[in-house]
Amino acid sequence: MLIEWSAASLDLHLEFDLSHRRGRADRLAAAIREAIDNGRLPPGARMPSTRSMALELGVARGTVARAYEHLAVGGYLEASHGSGTRVASRRDRLEVEPVRDQPSGRLPAPRWNLRPGLPDVTLFPRAAWVAATQRVLREAPAEALDYGDPRGRLELRRALAAYLGRTRGVITHPDRIVVCHGFTQALGLLAKVIADLRTPTMTFEDPSYPLFREIVRTAGLDTLTAQVDEQGVRTQTIGRSSAVLITPIHQYPLGSALSAPRRRELVAWARECDAVIIEDDYDGEFQFHRKPIGALQAMDPSRVIYAGTTSKTLAPGLRLSWLALPANWVEPVTVAKRNADQHSAALSQMVLAQLITSGAYDRHIRRCRTQYRERRRQLAAALAAHVPQVELVGQSAGLHALVRWDPKGPSEREVLRAARRESLALSALGDYWSEPGPHRPGLVLGYATPPQHGYAGALAALTRTFGRVFEQG
Ligand SMILES: Cc1ncc(COP(=O)(O)O)c(C=O)c1O
């Protein structure tokens, strides 16, 4: 039987059988002990008085008192004059299991982090987010707190359709947008829909982000790979499949942009094979050259699914992303989204809509763009000055850069090992390939990851790391 009690200090659910009298105190003690062991009752939490708990549970006060006594002897509870009974601190417990917050032997977190995938989250526009949240809470209709359209809030879909058209050249309409929990969820939904097609296969660029391949395989699809060079994906290497997932603006992780001829070839391929192109525009807002490239989607909105996310512009913890879909994909993706989780959280969607329509989102992106451009410049300058053996490749864009060196030089593992001695976290290019090598060694460097005040230190640790491994070679 599930018992719930409330006291001035806490509410608690206990799983505990009241149906027969014998052993009630022991069973109550066991239920409370379990709540303490699994952290639901933390050290210092005030327990209800024996009287109020007995009343609440409909048991004799002596039963509760015996349970409390038993727990006090075991060091789980402590009674003190004037402040009632409280959960004891862990060290007072008999036979306590060691607390395993960290697996033993784990190294402390590295001091510097240049792994890719993260923006500088300290730049998150907290004041603008608070202002937008206040406005949304003041003005939101009651209906906003109810279940809503699986595609997401209309105000956000409207704001996105306008924003994506203005900044990325995407041709869409609010009705064709589905808001998701990050691109990670969006890809899972698309894979579900593709699983029902005649050829449930998806082609990935090689190299690419391994998690996405795993998500698609888990949905039951076969995955194929296509090669990538300095002009982006090599269209001739894309086999027959229902879909291809590409990062045309800034290939992840190699950093190349899909050239204009390849763009045309890719769209022609999709038409010929009756396939769909999924355009992962994960960092399209951060192009540092004069003439940013627009979304591929505009070349054929009936064949290209455009995907965007706030994970690089704001923070990955928000889990807010969007798909701009061809007309015939709206219904199946909406059904998949509804079946997954009804819809994404309404209030944060409304806050983002407010941020976009007020102009605060654009301002924030401009500010981040300036910082990331400067960081990339500093990275290039530091490598050119101190490590002539490595080459920075790829577009001047996004939040990461690829560094490669001659295969006769150190291995990626040797570089990672040297970095650990500098307390620097790095990511090897080798982890992104699906086809076995040999591949030229490299590192995928996330220059947006450290906070601004830690960037110079991280760069110095990087050049020391390279200095160490190339000196030895
Ligand atoms: C290539 C690529 N696309 C998209 C994303 C964004 O995923 P999400 O929106 O689920 O955070 C990431 C995040 O690391 C990524 O590496």
The ligand as an ORCA input file, in Angstrom:
! r2SCAN-3c Opt
* xyz 0 1
  C      26.586     17.639    -35.624
  C      25.638     18.054    -34.562
  N      24.397     18.399    -34.905
  C      23.491     18.797    -33.985
  C      23.813     18.860    -32.662
  C      22.798     19.356    -31.689
  O      22.127     18.350    -31.047
  P      21.033     18.765    -29.961
  O      20.162     19.814    -30.588
  O      20.304     17.495    -29.661
  O      21.776     19.265    -28.761
  C      25.081     18.480    -32.245
  C      25.428     18.510    -30.822
  O      26.470     18.144    -30.371
  C      26.020     18.068    -33.217
  O      27.267     17.716    -32.885
*
